[in-house]
Amino acid sequence: SPPEEVEDASEPTKRDRSHLENTLKLNEEKPADDVSGVLQRLRKIYHSSIKPLEHSYRYNELRQHEITDGEITSKPMVLFLGPWSVGKSSMINYLLGLDNTPYQLYTGAEPTTSEFTVIMHGPKLKTIEGIVMAADSARSFSPLEKFGQNFLEKLIGIEVPHKLLERVTFVDTPGIIENRKQQERGYPFNDVCQWFIDRADLIFVVFDPTKLDVGLELEMLFRQLKGRESQIRIILNKADSLATQELMRVYGALFWSLAPLINVTEPPRVYVSSFWPHDYHPDTHRDLFLKEEISLLEDLNQVIENRMENKIAFIRQHAIRVRIHALLVDRYLQTYKDKMTFFSDGELVFRDIVEDPDRFFIFKSILAKTNVSKFDLPNREAYKDFFGINPITSFKLLSQQCSYMGGCFLEKIEKAITRELPDLLGSIGLGKKPNVLSCDVTGCGETPKNRYRKP
Protein backbone atom coordinates (compact mmCIF):
# COMPACT_ATOMS: atom_id res chain seq x y z
CA SER A 1 0.00 0.00 0.00
CA PRO A 2 1.19 3.57 -0.63
CA PRO A 3 3.20 5.05 2.26
CA GLU A 4 0.70 7.84 2.99
CA GLU A 5 -1.87 5.26 4.07
CA VAL A 6 0.25 4.02 6.94
CA GLU A 7 -1.51 5.16 10.09
CA ASP A 8 -1.05 4.93 13.78
CA ALA A 9 -1.49 1.21 14.46
CA SER A 10 -3.94 1.85 17.29
CA GLU A 11 -6.36 3.65 14.94
CA PRO A 12 -8.27 1.08 12.81
CA THR A 13 -8.47 1.83 9.08
CA LYS A 14 -11.77 3.36 8.02
CA ARG A 15 -13.70 1.79 5.18
CA ASP A 16 -14.37 3.65 1.93
CA ARG A 17 -17.96 4.99 1.91
CA SER A 18 -18.38 5.67 -1.80
CA HIS A 19 -20.58 2.58 -2.37
CA LEU A 20 -22.99 3.91 0.27
CA GLU A 21 -23.37 7.22 -1.48
CA ASN A 22 -23.71 5.66 -4.92
CA THR A 23 -26.21 2.95 -4.00
CA LEU A 24 -28.41 5.22 -1.91
CA LYS A 25 -28.05 8.01 -4.52
CA LEU A 26 -27.12 10.52 -1.82
CA ASN A 27 -25.34 12.84 -4.23
CA GLU A 28 -28.04 13.07 -6.85
CA GLU A 29 -29.55 16.49 -6.98
CA LYS A 30 -32.83 15.29 -8.44
CA PRO A 31 -36.08 16.95 -7.39
CA ALA A 32 -38.06 14.79 -4.99
CA ASP A 33 -40.90 13.21 -6.94
CA ASP A 34 -44.08 15.08 -6.21
CA VAL A 35 -46.33 12.74 -4.29
CA SER A 36 -48.49 15.33 -2.56
CA GLY A 37 -51.35 14.93 -5.06
CA VAL A 38 -51.39 11.16 -4.63
CA LEU A 39 -51.28 11.55 -0.85
CA GLN A 40 -54.26 13.93 -0.92
CA ARG A 41 -56.29 11.42 -2.93
CA LEU A 42 -55.25 8.60 -0.61
CA ARG A 43 -56.35 10.61 2.43
CA LYS A 44 -59.67 11.40 0.77
CA ILE A 45 -60.36 7.73 -0.01
CA TYR A 46 -59.42 6.76 3.52
CA HIS A 47 -61.59 9.39 5.21
CA SER A 48 -64.64 8.99 2.99
CA SER A 49 -64.68 5.25 2.27
CA ILE A 50 -62.80 3.38 5.02
CA LYS A 51 -62.95 5.41 8.20
CA PRO A 52 -66.78 5.49 8.58
CA LEU A 53 -66.95 1.68 8.73
CA GLU A 54 -63.86 1.55 10.94
CA HIS A 55 -65.52 3.87 13.47
CA SER A 56 -68.93 2.32 13.27
CA TYR A 57 -67.59 -1.16 14.13
CA ARG A 58 -64.82 0.07 16.48
CA TYR A 59 -62.08 -1.70 14.56
CA ASN A 60 -59.47 0.08 16.66
CA GLU A 61 -60.64 -1.90 19.70
CA LEU A 62 -59.81 -5.13 17.88
CA ARG A 63 -56.44 -4.32 16.33
CA GLN A 64 -55.32 -1.26 18.31
CA HIS A 65 -54.49 0.33 15.00
CA GLU A 66 -55.96 3.67 14.14
CA ILE A 67 -54.48 5.32 11.09
CA THR A 68 -53.73 9.00 11.54
CA ASP A 69 -53.09 11.56 8.81
CA GLY A 70 -49.50 11.71 10.07
CA GLU A 71 -49.17 8.04 9.26
CA ILE A 72 -50.59 8.40 5.75
CA THR A 73 -48.08 11.13 4.93
CA SER A 74 -45.12 9.70 6.88
CA LYS A 75 -41.86 8.53 5.30
CA PRO A 76 -41.00 4.84 5.08
CA MET A 77 -39.81 3.49 8.40
CA VAL A 78 -36.92 1.07 8.91
CA LEU A 79 -36.98 -0.79 12.22
CA PHE A 80 -33.90 -2.37 13.80
CA LEU A 81 -34.64 -5.32 16.10
CA GLY A 82 -32.57 -8.04 17.73
CA PRO A 83 -30.76 -9.10 20.90
CA TRP A 84 -28.57 -6.57 22.72
CA SER A 85 -25.05 -5.81 21.57
CA VAL A 86 -25.43 -7.16 18.03
CA GLY A 87 -24.51 -3.84 16.40
CA LYS A 88 -27.92 -2.24 15.68
CA SER A 89 -26.85 1.24 16.80
CA SER A 90 -23.42 0.89 15.14
CA MET A 91 -25.16 0.03 11.89
CA ILE A 92 -27.29 3.19 12.01
CA ASN A 93 -24.20 5.28 12.88
CA TYR A 94 -22.43 3.73 9.90
CA LEU A 95 -25.27 4.24 7.39
CA LEU A 96 -25.63 7.90 8.40
CA GLY A 97 -21.92 8.58 8.98
CA LEU A 98 -22.60 9.68 12.57
CA ASP A 99 -19.40 8.18 14.03
CA ASN A 100 -17.32 10.64 16.02
CA THR A 101 -20.06 13.28 15.84
CA PRO A 102 -21.88 14.47 18.96
CA TYR A 103 -25.00 12.65 17.76
CA GLN A 104 -23.68 9.17 17.29
CA LEU A 105 -25.81 6.54 19.00
CA TYR A 106 -24.08 4.98 22.00
CA THR A 107 -22.56 1.61 21.28
CA GLY A 108 -20.69 -0.91 23.37
CA ALA A 109 -20.57 -4.43 24.72
CA GLU A 110 -23.11 -3.76 27.48
CA PRO A 111 -26.81 -3.22 26.67
CA THR A 112 -26.45 0.47 25.80
CA THR A 113 -29.70 1.39 24.06
CA SER A 114 -32.49 1.38 26.59
CA GLU A 115 -34.74 3.69 24.58
CA PHE A 116 -36.71 3.47 21.39
CA THR A 117 -34.75 6.00 19.34
CA VAL A 118 -36.36 7.55 16.25
CA ILE A 119 -33.80 9.05 13.87
CA MET A 120 -35.46 11.47 11.47
CA HIS A 121 -34.68 14.40 9.23
CA GLY A 122 -34.41 17.91 10.60
CA PRO A 123 -32.66 21.16 9.59
CA LYS A 124 -30.11 20.86 12.41
CA LEU A 125 -28.96 18.26 14.91
CA LYS A 126 -31.28 18.17 17.87
CA THR A 127 -32.89 15.79 20.35
CA ILE A 128 -36.65 15.65 20.97
CA GLU A 129 -38.23 14.22 24.10
CA GLY A 130 -40.74 11.40 23.64
CA ILE A 131 -43.43 13.40 25.42
CA VAL A 132 -43.03 16.18 22.83
CA MET A 133 -43.06 13.72 19.91
CA ALA A 134 -46.29 12.11 21.13
CA ALA A 135 -47.96 15.50 21.62
CA ASP A 136 -47.31 16.58 18.02
CA SER A 137 -50.19 15.22 15.96
CA ALA A 138 -48.46 16.14 12.69
CA ARG A 139 -45.89 13.44 13.42
CA SER A 140 -46.99 9.83 13.12
CA PHE A 141 -46.06 9.03 16.73
CA SER A 142 -49.02 10.53 18.61
CA PRO A 143 -50.76 7.12 19.08
CA LEU A 144 -47.79 6.05 21.25
CA GLU A 145 -49.30 8.06 24.11
CA LYS A 146 -51.49 5.10 24.97
CA PHE A 147 -48.45 3.15 26.29
CA GLY A 148 -48.17 5.57 29.20
CA GLN A 149 -45.68 8.02 30.66
CA ASN A 150 -43.17 5.33 31.61
CA PHE A 151 -42.84 4.43 27.97
CA LEU A 152 -42.68 8.04 26.73
CA GLU A 153 -39.65 8.54 28.95
CA LYS A 154 -38.03 5.69 27.01
CA LEU A 155 -38.84 7.25 23.63
CA ILE A 156 -36.46 9.75 22.11
CA GLY A 157 -36.20 11.46 18.75
CA ILE A 158 -33.04 12.67 17.06
CA GLU A 159 -33.20 15.04 14.10
CA VAL A 160 -30.22 14.87 11.76
CA PRO A 161 -29.71 16.95 8.59
CA HIS A 162 -28.82 13.93 6.41
CA LYS A 163 -29.86 13.38 2.79
CA LEU A 164 -30.99 9.79 3.42
CA LEU A 165 -33.34 10.87 6.23
CA GLU A 166 -35.21 13.14 3.82
CA ARG A 167 -36.59 9.90 2.41
CA VAL A 168 -36.65 7.43 5.31
CA THR A 169 -36.85 7.27 9.13
CA PHE A 170 -34.84 4.83 11.25
CA VAL A 171 -35.96 3.36 14.57
CA ASP A 172 -33.43 1.80 16.93
CA THR A 173 -34.90 -0.45 19.64
CA PRO A 174 -33.61 -1.63 23.01
CA GLY A 175 -31.91 -5.00 22.66
CA ILE A 176 -33.89 -8.06 23.52
CA ILE A 177 -32.41 -9.29 26.76
CA GLU A 178 -32.97 -12.98 27.24
CA ASN A 179 -33.96 -14.35 30.65
CA ARG A 180 -35.11 -10.93 31.81
CA LYS A 181 -38.66 -10.48 33.01
CA GLN A 182 -40.79 -8.16 30.86
CA GLN A 183 -42.10 -6.37 33.95
CA GLU A 184 -38.67 -4.96 34.71
CA ARG A 185 -38.97 -2.67 31.71
CA GLY A 186 -41.86 -0.79 33.32
CA TYR A 187 -43.91 -0.59 30.10
CA PRO A 188 -45.45 -3.16 27.71
CA PHE A 189 -42.34 -3.86 25.62
CA ASN A 190 -44.03 -6.40 23.32
CA ASP A 191 -46.99 -4.13 22.61
CA VAL A 192 -44.68 -1.23 21.78
CA CYS A 193 -42.63 -3.49 19.47
CA GLN A 194 -45.88 -4.61 17.81
CA TRP A 195 -46.87 -0.98 17.21
CA PHE A 196 -43.60 -0.32 15.37
CA ILE A 197 -43.69 -3.70 13.54
CA ASP A 198 -47.19 -2.94 12.21
CA ARG A 199 -45.94 0.32 10.72
CA ALA A 200 -42.44 -0.57 9.51
CA ASP A 201 -41.74 -0.80 5.79
CA LEU A 202 -38.54 -2.74 6.40
CA ILE A 203 -37.55 -4.71 9.50
CA PHE A 204 -33.88 -5.53 10.05
CA VAL A 205 -33.48 -8.34 12.58
CA VAL A 206 -29.81 -8.21 13.52
CA PHE A 207 -27.75 -11.06 15.01
CA ASP A 208 -24.19 -11.41 16.23
CA PRO A 209 -22.85 -14.74 14.96
CA THR A 210 -20.51 -15.12 17.94
CA LYS A 211 -23.42 -15.33 20.39
CA LEU A 212 -26.41 -16.80 18.66
CA ASP A 213 -29.03 -17.53 21.26
CA VAL A 214 -32.68 -17.80 20.31
CA GLY A 215 -34.44 -17.54 23.66
CA LEU A 216 -37.97 -16.86 24.79
CA GLU A 217 -38.10 -13.11 24.19
CA LEU A 218 -36.79 -13.60 20.65
CA GLU A 219 -39.32 -16.37 19.98
CA MET A 220 -42.01 -14.01 21.18
CA LEU A 221 -40.70 -11.38 18.77
CA PHE A 222 -40.83 -13.76 15.80
CA ARG A 223 -44.38 -14.64 16.70
CA GLN A 224 -45.16 -10.92 16.49
CA LEU A 225 -43.51 -10.74 13.07
CA LYS A 226 -45.96 -13.30 11.63
CA GLY A 227 -47.55 -11.99 8.49
CA ARG A 228 -44.82 -9.40 7.94
CA GLU A 229 -42.34 -11.88 6.41
CA SER A 230 -41.94 -9.89 3.21
CA GLN A 231 -40.68 -6.89 5.23
CA ILE A 232 -38.14 -8.87 7.28
CA ARG A 233 -34.43 -8.93 6.46
CA ILE A 234 -32.15 -10.95 8.70
CA ILE A 235 -28.65 -9.57 9.20
CA LEU A 236 -25.75 -11.68 10.35
CA ASN A 237 -23.60 -8.77 11.49
CA LYS A 238 -19.92 -8.76 12.57
CA ALA A 239 -19.37 -11.55 10.03
CA ASP A 240 -15.69 -10.68 9.63
CA SER A 241 -15.04 -11.72 13.23
CA LEU A 242 -15.38 -15.42 12.35
CA ALA A 243 -13.44 -17.83 10.17
CA THR A 244 -15.31 -19.01 7.05
CA GLN A 245 -16.03 -22.49 8.32
CA GLU A 246 -17.36 -21.12 11.60
CA LEU A 247 -19.52 -18.60 9.73
CA MET A 248 -21.09 -21.36 7.62
CA ARG A 249 -21.89 -23.28 10.79
CA VAL A 250 -23.54 -20.23 12.38
CA TYR A 251 -25.53 -19.56 9.20
CA GLY A 252 -26.89 -23.09 9.38
CA ALA A 253 -27.62 -22.81 13.10
CA LEU A 254 -29.48 -19.54 12.57
CA PHE A 255 -31.85 -21.10 10.04
CA TRP A 256 -32.31 -24.10 12.28
CA SER A 257 -33.37 -21.81 15.15
CA LEU A 258 -35.65 -19.70 12.99
CA ALA A 259 -37.30 -22.50 11.00
CA PRO A 260 -40.16 -23.14 13.44
CA LEU A 261 -40.69 -19.42 13.89
CA ILE A 262 -41.03 -18.37 10.27
CA ASN A 263 -42.83 -21.10 8.36
CA VAL A 264 -43.28 -19.60 4.93
CA THR A 265 -42.37 -21.08 1.59
CA GLU A 266 -39.87 -18.33 0.96
CA PRO A 267 -37.59 -17.62 3.93
CA PRO A 268 -36.54 -14.02 4.62
CA ARG A 269 -33.39 -12.80 2.90
CA VAL A 270 -30.28 -13.06 5.07
CA TYR A 271 -27.40 -10.59 4.67
CA VAL A 272 -23.98 -11.62 5.92
CA SER A 273 -21.58 -8.71 6.42
CA SER A 274 -20.10 -6.33 8.94
CA PHE A 275 -21.93 -3.04 9.18
CA TRP A 276 -19.67 -0.53 10.82
CA PRO A 277 -17.12 2.04 9.61
CA HIS A 278 -13.91 0.06 10.26
CA ASP A 279 -12.27 -1.97 7.56
CA TYR A 280 -12.97 -5.70 7.37
CA HIS A 281 -10.59 -7.95 9.26
CA PRO A 282 -7.71 -9.12 7.08
CA ASP A 283 -8.03 -12.62 5.55
CA THR A 284 -11.83 -12.54 5.51
CA HIS A 285 -14.20 -12.51 2.55
CA ARG A 286 -14.25 -8.77 2.00
CA ASP A 287 -15.58 -9.09 -1.58
CA LEU A 288 -18.52 -11.14 -0.40
CA PHE A 289 -19.20 -8.81 2.55
CA LEU A 290 -19.10 -5.74 0.32
CA LYS A 291 -21.46 -7.34 -2.21
CA GLU A 292 -23.86 -8.28 0.59
CA GLU A 293 -23.74 -4.74 1.95
CA ILE A 294 -24.50 -3.26 -1.47
CA SER A 295 -27.43 -5.71 -1.88
CA LEU A 296 -28.82 -4.57 1.45
CA LEU A 297 -28.47 -0.91 0.46
CA GLU A 298 -30.25 -1.65 -2.85
CA ASP A 299 -33.01 -3.32 -0.86
CA LEU A 300 -33.34 -0.20 1.29
CA ASN A 301 -33.38 2.01 -1.79
CA GLN A 302 -36.11 -0.12 -3.37
CA VAL A 303 -38.32 0.39 -0.32
CA ILE A 304 -37.75 4.16 -0.49
CA GLU A 305 -38.54 4.30 -4.22
CA ASN A 306 -41.68 2.17 -3.85
CA ARG A 307 -42.95 4.06 -0.85
CA MET A 308 -46.16 5.28 -2.49
CA GLU A 309 -47.04 1.82 -3.81
CA ASN A 310 -46.37 0.39 -0.35
CA LYS A 311 -48.46 3.08 1.32
CA ILE A 312 -51.45 2.46 -0.97
CA ALA A 313 -51.08 -1.31 -0.57
CA PHE A 314 -50.92 -0.82 3.23
CA ILE A 315 -54.12 1.27 3.29
CA ARG A 316 -55.82 -1.28 1.01
CA GLN A 317 -54.76 -4.14 3.30
CA HIS A 318 -56.14 -2.15 6.23
CA ALA A 319 -59.42 -1.62 4.34
CA ILE A 320 -59.69 -5.38 3.66
CA ARG A 321 -59.31 -6.09 7.38
CA VAL A 322 -61.83 -3.41 8.37
CA ARG A 323 -64.33 -4.84 5.86
CA ILE A 324 -63.90 -8.41 7.18
CA HIS A 325 -64.32 -7.13 10.74
CA ALA A 326 -67.54 -5.30 9.78
CA LEU A 327 -68.91 -8.40 8.02
CA LEU A 328 -68.13 -10.51 11.10
CA VAL A 329 -69.73 -8.11 13.61
CA ASP A 330 -72.74 -7.86 11.30
CA ARG A 331 -72.98 -11.66 11.20
CA TYR A 332 -72.69 -11.98 15.01
CA LEU A 333 -75.44 -9.36 15.35
CA GLN A 334 -77.72 -11.04 12.79
CA THR A 335 -77.27 -14.42 14.53
CA TYR A 336 -78.06 -12.79 17.89
CA LYS A 337 -81.25 -11.18 16.52
CA ASP A 338 -82.35 -14.49 14.95
CA LYS A 339 -81.85 -16.40 18.21
CA MET A 340 -83.55 -13.88 20.47
CA THR A 341 -87.15 -14.47 21.47
CA PHE A 342 -89.40 -12.49 23.78
CA PHE A 343 -88.43 -14.74 26.71
CA SER A 344 -84.67 -15.06 26.04
CA ASP A 345 -81.98 -13.70 28.28
CA GLY A 346 -79.91 -11.62 25.85
CA GLU A 347 -76.65 -12.12 27.68
CA LEU A 348 -76.97 -15.91 27.78
CA VAL A 349 -77.94 -16.09 24.11
CA PHE A 350 -74.96 -14.00 23.09
CA ARG A 351 -72.55 -15.86 25.36
CA ASP A 352 -73.50 -19.06 23.50
CA ILE A 353 -72.68 -17.45 20.16
CA VAL A 354 -69.35 -15.95 21.28
CA GLU A 355 -68.21 -19.16 22.98
CA ASP A 356 -68.80 -21.31 19.91
CA PRO A 357 -69.15 -19.20 16.74
CA ASP A 358 -68.55 -22.29 14.57
CA ARG A 359 -71.82 -23.83 15.76
CA PHE A 360 -73.54 -20.86 14.15
CA PHE A 361 -71.29 -20.87 11.04
CA ILE A 362 -70.26 -17.28 11.68
CA PHE A 363 -66.76 -17.46 10.20
CA LYS A 364 -67.72 -20.01 7.52
CA SER A 365 -70.54 -17.86 6.25
CA ILE A 366 -68.16 -14.90 5.80
CA LEU A 367 -65.80 -17.06 3.73
CA ALA A 368 -68.65 -18.38 1.61
CA LYS A 369 -70.27 -15.02 1.11
CA THR A 370 -67.57 -12.81 -0.30
CA ASN A 371 -64.02 -12.77 -1.64
CA VAL A 372 -62.43 -13.16 1.78
CA SER A 373 -59.20 -15.10 2.15
CA LYS A 374 -59.25 -17.46 5.11
CA PHE A 375 -55.74 -16.18 5.88
CA ASP A 376 -57.18 -12.74 6.58
CA LEU A 377 -59.78 -13.92 9.10
CA PRO A 378 -59.10 -12.66 12.60
CA ASN A 379 -58.76 -15.00 15.55
CA ARG A 380 -62.04 -16.22 17.10
CA GLU A 381 -60.63 -15.58 20.59
CA ALA A 382 -60.08 -11.92 19.73
CA TYR A 383 -63.86 -11.53 19.39
CA LYS A 384 -64.50 -12.82 22.92
CA ASP A 385 -62.39 -9.93 24.21
CA PHE A 386 -63.84 -7.51 21.67
CA PHE A 387 -67.46 -8.19 22.67
CA GLY A 388 -66.44 -8.19 26.34
CA ILE A 389 -65.77 -4.46 25.94
CA ASN A 390 -68.30 -3.64 23.22
CA PRO A 391 -71.81 -5.06 23.86
CA ILE A 392 -73.35 -6.54 20.70
CA THR A 393 -76.44 -4.36 21.15
CA SER A 394 -74.32 -1.22 20.63
CA PHE A 395 -73.84 -2.07 16.92
CA LYS A 396 -76.10 -1.64 13.90
CA LEU A 397 -76.50 -4.11 11.05
CA LEU A 398 -74.64 -3.29 7.83
CA SER A 399 -77.95 -3.06 5.97
CA GLN A 400 -78.89 -0.14 8.26
CA GLN A 401 -75.64 1.77 7.60
CA CYS A 402 -76.83 3.51 4.45
CA SER A 403 -77.97 7.02 3.75
CA TYR A 404 -79.75 8.55 0.78
CA MET A 405 -76.90 10.96 0.03
CA GLY A 406 -73.85 9.06 1.29
CA GLY A 407 -74.65 5.57 0.04
CA CYS A 408 -73.87 2.42 2.01
CA PHE A 409 -70.72 2.06 4.12
CA LEU A 410 -70.07 -1.47 2.88
CA GLU A 411 -70.42 -0.54 -0.79
CA LYS A 412 -68.06 2.39 -0.34
CA ILE A 413 -65.29 0.34 1.25
CA GLU A 414 -65.69 -2.39 -1.40
CA LYS A 415 -65.40 0.22 -4.12
CA ALA A 416 -62.23 1.57 -2.46
CA ILE A 417 -60.69 -1.94 -2.29
CA THR A 418 -61.57 -3.10 -5.79
CA ARG A 419 -61.49 0.14 -7.80
CA GLU A 420 -60.29 3.38 -6.21
CA LEU A 421 -57.06 2.18 -4.55
CA PRO A 422 -55.96 0.00 -7.52
CA ASP A 423 -56.67 2.98 -9.83
CA LEU A 424 -54.56 5.22 -7.62
CA LEU A 425 -51.80 2.62 -7.76
CA GLY A 426 -52.10 2.58 -11.53
CA SER A 427 -51.81 6.35 -11.78
CA ILE A 428 -48.41 6.43 -10.06
CA GLY A 429 -47.13 3.38 -11.90
CA LEU A 430 -47.39 5.07 -15.29
CA GLY A 431 -44.07 6.84 -15.07
CA LYS A 432 -42.30 3.82 -13.67
CA LYS A 433 -41.21 0.49 -15.01
CA PRO A 434 -44.30 -1.39 -16.23
CA ASN A 435 -43.56 -4.47 -14.11
CA VAL A 436 -44.28 -2.57 -10.89
CA LEU A 437 -47.88 -2.43 -11.99
CA SER A 438 -48.37 -6.15 -12.37
CA CYS A 439 -51.05 -7.44 -10.05
CA ASP A 440 -48.70 -10.15 -8.82
CA VAL A 441 -46.76 -7.50 -6.98
CA THR A 442 -49.58 -5.32 -5.77
CA GLY A 443 -52.38 -7.87 -5.56
CA CYS A 444 -54.72 -5.35 -7.15
CA GLY A 445 -57.22 -7.97 -8.31
CA GLU A 446 -60.52 -8.65 -6.56
CA THR A 447 -59.23 -11.20 -4.05
CA PRO A 448 -56.27 -10.42 -1.84
CA LYS A 449 -53.59 -12.99 -2.59
CA ASN A 450 -51.77 -14.53 0.30
CA ARG A 451 -48.15 -14.91 -0.72
CA TYR A 452 -47.36 -16.91 2.36
CA ARG A 453 -49.83 -19.74 1.96
CA LYS A 454 -48.28 -23.09 2.76
CA PRO A 455 -48.01 -25.16 -0.43
TIBARO-810960 format. One record per residue (C-alpha): z, y, x. Coordinates in pm, whole numbers, plus 32768, in hexadecimal, padded with zeros to 4 digits. Layout:
<atoms>
ZYX...
</atoms>
This chain:
<atoms>
8000800080007FC18165807780E281F98140812B831080468197820E7F4582B68192801983F182047F69856281ED7F9785A680797F6B86C180B97E7685D6816D7D848501806C7CC5838C80B77CB1832281507B67820680B37AA680C1816D7A6380BF81F378FC7F4C823778D27F13810277F6801B818777057F6C82D276DF7E14823676BD7E70812775C37F41820A74E77E3C8321750B7F4A841C75687E598504761A7D53851B750C7D46867174757CB485F9732D7D1D869F71E87E0D85C771227D4A852970067D9385E46EC87E5384FA6DE77F0085FD6D0F7E0685D56BF17E31845C6BED7FAB84836BF87FA485716ACE7EDB84766A037FC3835C6A6B80F3842569FD804D847468B17FFF8305686C816082A468CA820983AB67F1812B838366C080E3820D66BC81F6815267788334821D6769835A822565EA836980A865D98446809B670E854381836668852F80E8651385857F8C65998670800766AE85B07F5667C08682800868C587B27F42685086FC7DFF68A386617E5069F487277F826A6485DC80216AB78586816F6A24845582146AB8848283846B03837184846B4383EF84936CAA839E83246CCB823F83486C3D81ED84596D3882B083CA6E60821283556FA681FC81E46FFC8348815D7073837B806B719484C67FB1718E85647F1372C2864A7DEC727886ED7CDC7347882A7C7273FC88E07D6F74D7886D7DBB7637870B7D34761186687E80766D86207F2075188690807C758385EA805976DA84A58003762C84B1813F755785088210768C83DE8175773D82E381A876218348831675FD8382835A777084E983C8772C857B8332786C86428428793C86308530782A876885A7777486F084F1763C86C1839576C0876C828E75EB889881F27698885080A1773089217FA577EB89A87E4577F78ABC7E8876F98A6B7EBE75878A14802F75AB8966808B74668A63808A734F899A8171726E885B815B71A9878E8258726D865982F371CC856B838972CC847B847B7226839B85A07274842486FF728F83BF8844733E84D98826743D85D3872274B086FB871973C887F3862B73278831861D71AF896A858E7111893C8474701689EE853C6F0988EB86526F3187C7855C6F2E884184BB6DEB8872860E6D44870A867A6D85863C85F26C6584F5864E6D12853E85406E13852083D76DA5868983876E028745841D6CDA877482C86C2C884D825D6D55896B83266CBE89C181FE6BE38A45813B6D138B68822D6D2F8BFA83226E288C5982156F238AED81BB6F448A7183246F548B4F835670838A8D82397125893B82D570D488A383CF71C28753847A71DC86AA84F37318858285E07308849885CF7432835B869F74658281857174BE8117853A7456815683D373E5826F843F72FA817E8522723F80F183DE71B5821382E771AF839182D7719B846581E3726485B1815071F4869D80B472F187AC7FD3725E88FD7F5D72DF88DA7E0C738989307CDA72C38A747C5F73578AA47AEE731F8BF97A6572BC8C6D7BBB72498CE57BE870E68C0E7CD070118D437D836F8E8D8F7E1070E58C637EF570C78D047FB16FA68BC27FC56ED98AD37EC46E3F8A027E7E6F76891C7D806ECD88D57E636DA588827F856E8C879B7EA36F5986F57E336E1486B97F9E6DB186017FE06EF8854A7E8E6EEF84C57EDA6D91843080206E0E83B77FC76F6C82437FB06FB282807EEE70F283B67E29715583ED7DD772C484EA7CBE72EC85487CCB745B85DD7BAE752986577B8B768D85D87A3E771387027A1877FD87F77A0376DA874A797075AF884E792774A987EF790C733C893E7926728C89AF796A712B89737AE1711E88117AB071A187CE799B70A488467A876F9787557B8E701A862C7AA0700D86867A486EAA86717BBC6E5C851B7BCE6F01848B7ACE6E0C83517B516D6D831A7C546E7E82817B5C6F7681417C236F9E820B7D4F701C82D87C89711A82867C83728D83667BB9737183987C4374CF840B7B7075F1847D7C9376C884E97C94783883EB7B7D786F83C37BD479DF852B7B6C7A2084D379FA79FE83F979097AC082C178937A058340773779BD848877C0793883CD78BC786082FA77A877C3843776E8777384D6781976CE8398785C760783AA76FB757F851E7717753684E9785E747C83EC77C2738F84CC7696736185EB777B72F78513784E7213844C7736716E854076F67050856D786A701B840378D36FF9834477C26F4581ED78586F18809F77C46F73806078D7706D8189791E715181CE7A8671BA81227B0072F581FB7AE6742C81D37BDD754C82507B7676A282827C997792837E7D87782683967ED0776F843A7FCB785183C180CC7950840280067A9182F47F3B7B3582E17DC67AEF839E7CE57BDD82C47C707CFD822B7B127CDD82277B1A7B6180FF7B1D7A7480C87C937A6F7F627C7379EA7FD87BA678C480FF7C8F788080207DC2788A7F237D22779E803B7CC476AE80C37E2676BA7F6D7EBA766E7F447DC5754980917E3774BE802E7FA574E17EE37F5B742F7FAA7EB4731B80817FEC72FA7F4D80C972F67EAF7FF471E57FE0802771087FCF81A071417E5A81AE70F27E7F80D96FB87FAB81966F397F0782106DF87E8380B66DA07FDD80276DE3808481346D127F9F80F66BE77FC77F7D6C0C81437FAE6C1C8149807F6ADC80657F806A32814A7E626A9C826F7F296A1281B27F5E68CA816E7DE668AF82E27D9F68D583457EAB67D9824A7E1C66DF82CE7CB7670A84327D3766E083D27DEE659E83227CB8651584567BE5656385517CD564C3846A7CEE639684607B72637E85DD7B52639B85FF7C58628884FF7BB061A485AD7A5E61D186FD7B01618286747BA2604385D77A575FD5871D7998600787FF7A945F5D88637A595DF5894A7B1F5D148A6F7A3E5D758A2C7A1E5EED8B0C7AA65FFA8A197B7660C98AD07B44620F8ADA79C961EF896B79B7618E89057A8862B889E879CE63A9892E788E634A87E0792F639C885079C564E988FA7884655B87C777AD6520868A788064FD85B1774B6539862876B163F2858777DA6346845077D9642784907940648E83FC792E65EC82F0782F658C82717906647282447A2E656081757956664C80A178D2652F806F7A22648D7FE27AFF659B7F5C7B0366FE80B27ADC679D80D77A1A68E081FF792E68DB824C79AE6A3A82927B0669AA838E7A9068A684EC7B0E68EA86137A24690C86AE79AA67C4880B79EA685187B57B58688887937B7F670E88F47AFE66CE89757C1F67A188777D11671088DB7CCD65A68A4A7CCD660C8A227E42664F89127E94655289527E0663F388167D72635988437E4C6224880F7F8662F8869C7F316328856E7F5C624684517E65621E830F7EB762D882557ECE618D833A7FF2612F82F880B1627481BD815F61FD817782BE618B804E835760D98003844861F68081838A63278004822D62D780C980F26325819C80CE646081207F6D64A17FB17FCA647E7FDE80EF656A807D8022667F7F747F1166577E64801666747F0A809D67B17F1B7F3E684B7DBD7ECA67F37CF4800E67FB7D93815268737E3980DA69B67D1080006A247C29812A69DD7D06820A6AB07CF881066BC47B7F81026BA67B66827B6BC37C1282836D177B5A81526D977A0781FB6D7D7A1D82AC6EC97AA9817E6F7A7A2380316FE779A97F756EB27A7D7E416EFC7BBF7EFF6EB47B517F0D6D4C7B2B7D996D1B7C137D186C0F7C8E7C096CFA7D467D126DBC7DBF7DEC6CA27DD47CED6B8A7D357DE96AA07CC17CE369A67D707C9F685C7E6B7BA068DD7F487BEE6A057EFD7AED6B11801E7A536BC77FB87A2D6D3180EC79656D8080C4784A6C89811476FB6D247FD5762C6D3F
</atoms>
